[in-house]
Amino acid sequence: MYAVIKTGGKQYRVTNGDTIKVEKIDIEEGSNIDIDQVLMVGDGGDVKVGAPFIEGGKVLATVMKHGRGKKIKIVKFRRRKHSRTQMGHRQWYTELQITGISAG
């Protein structure tokens, strides 16, 4: 059984036992979270699609840890102008482990 969920403005295809990194969620490590924005649930040939979400659909997950991603370098360069700007960015993330999927 798999589900397509929406969190942090992005969509993820998850199955039971998966570990995914999503945009940071302000919840303590080790606690459980219910994701109710389920777009689609599939089980073999049986597929349920929401409009836009499935009513009663829920994905249960456990917060494993919080962290920061790899550094991304941003370079702005203007040729022949002696102008160069360099910045870096590290995005915060929350690592979730999927513990259950229910179609409602």
N, C-alpha and C positions, 0 to 999 in steps of 0.2 A: 504494500500500500504506500502511495506517495501523495504529497500535497504540494500545491504552489501557494506560498504565503507572501504577504506584502508587509515589510517593516523597514522603516528608515527611508522610504521613497524608492526602495528596490524590491524586486521579486526574486524569490529563491525556491527551487525545487528541492524538497526534503523528503527523506524516508525515515523510518524509525531507527534510532541509533546514530544518525548523522551528527557531525559536529560542524557548525558553520560560524563564520565571522560576520557580524552585522554591525550597523552603525551603533554607536554607544547608547546604551539604555541605562538609566539611573536606577539600578536594582543591585542589592548586595550579592556578592559571590556566594554560591551554594543555594540560593533561593530559587523557587519555581516561578515560571511565568506562563500565562495563557495567551497565546496569539490568536485573536478572533478574526483577523483579516485573512480569511482563507479564500483564495480565488478559485481553486480547482482541487478535487480529490479524485484519484484514480486507483482502482484495484483490479488489475488484470484488464479485462475488456469493459468493465463497468466504470464509466467516467461521469462525474458530476461537475458541472460548470456553474459558477455563480453569476449573478447579474447585479452588481459586480462581485458581491461576496456571497458565500454559501451561508444560509441561515442556520444557526446552531453549529456551524463548523468550528472546530477548535484544534489547535496544535499545542501540546504541552511541551515545555522545554525547561532545562535547568541551566542556570548561569554558571559557567565553568570559571571564567576569569575575564578581567578587563585588561586592555593593553593598548599599545600604539603600533601602528604599521611601520613599514619600511619608509625611509626618508625619500621624499620626492624633491628633486632639485628644479627650481624655476629660474630660468635665465632669460633676461631681456637684453638684447644686444642690438645696438644701432650702428651699422657700419659707417666708418669715416667720421664719426661724431665724438669719439672718445667717451662713449656712454655705454656702460654695462652695469646691470643690476642683477644680483644673484640672491635668491631666497631659498629656504627649505621649508618643508611641511611634513608633519607626521600626523596621520589621522587616527583618532581614538576609535577603538572597536570593542565589542562585547562578543565573547565566544559562547555560543549556545550549543547544548547537546539536546537533540530531539528525543523525548521520552514517550510520546504518544500522539496519535492522530485519530480524531473522531470526525465523522462526516455530518453528524447532527441528526 
